[in-house]
Amino acid sequence: MRIVRFALREGKDREPQFGILEDDVTIRSIASDPLYAGVHPLEARHGIDEVRLLAPVIPRSKVVCVGKNYADHAAEMGGEVPKVPIIFIKPNTSVIGPEDLIVWPEISERVDHEGELAIVISKICKEVPREKCRDVIFGYTLANDVTARDIQKIDGQWTRAKGFDTFCPIGPWIDTDFTPAEQTLRCSVDGEIRQQASLSQMFFKVPEIIEFITSSMTLLPGDVILTGTPAGVGPVNRGGNVEVSIDGLGTLRNRVSVK
């Protein structure tokens, strides 16, 4: 099942609502946020061309990210995969949806793409053993851990460089049936493929990631975990387009502002 969050392009009621993508062209509305109320389909249906897709989840709390989780990316950043996951947090104010604009900060001269698989958490959870991780996963989506690389270099850490508003595109939907295995993750900039790797190359797998994160903090419904990016990170272009895709999960497209 693919859960979307959307707004009608025309009509009086343009408030965000949730739905099920029944096929590639039809969305069936559901009663409310499925993370809190379950999935209760309504009669209303909309063509996908009648709506604007929004970020399928707006984290009420946080986005937790895993750094250096692919050996080739760790190497290109001048290091190795750590012995335990490196985690950091992006603010929920950084989240935007598919087709939304990534805004280039005035204080940065270099903005990079980082395509990633994202996990959406379904319930309040703490100290989740890896064998029970599926119990707390609502589904999977795509994400772009956008980074002001020059700011990261100046600061010597990641919070400001990765926390700008619009620096966490998520979408286009949450797939509740997806299972990460050997699917290929790709990221392209203006049609040029920059990143391409199998999800099987993640050093720390999803169960290990959830176990590690929840050993130190409580996760809440709608929290999002970014699982790391493969090699090939690099600059986006002002006014350009970025696409992140994973086989069987879809494609997340975003534009970059000119200034």
Beta strands, then each sheet from edge to edge (+ up, - down):
strand 1: 2-8
strand 2: 17-21
strand 3: 26-30
strand 4: 41-47
strand 5: 51-54
strand 6: 63-67
strand 7: 86-90
strand 8: 95-96
strand 9: 101-102
strand 10: 111-113
strand 11: 115-121
strand 12: 137-144
strand 13: 147-148
strand 14: 168-175
strand 15: 184-189
strand 16: 192-198
strand 17: 224-226
strand 18: 234-235
strand 19: 241-246
strand 20: 250-256
sheet 1: 4+ 3- 2+ 1- 5+
sheet 2: 4+ 3- 2+ 1- 14+ 8+
sheet 3: 4+ 3- 2+ 1- 14+ 12- 11+ 17- 6- 7+
sheet 4: 9+ 20+ 19- 15+ 16-
sheet 5: 13+ 10- 18+
end
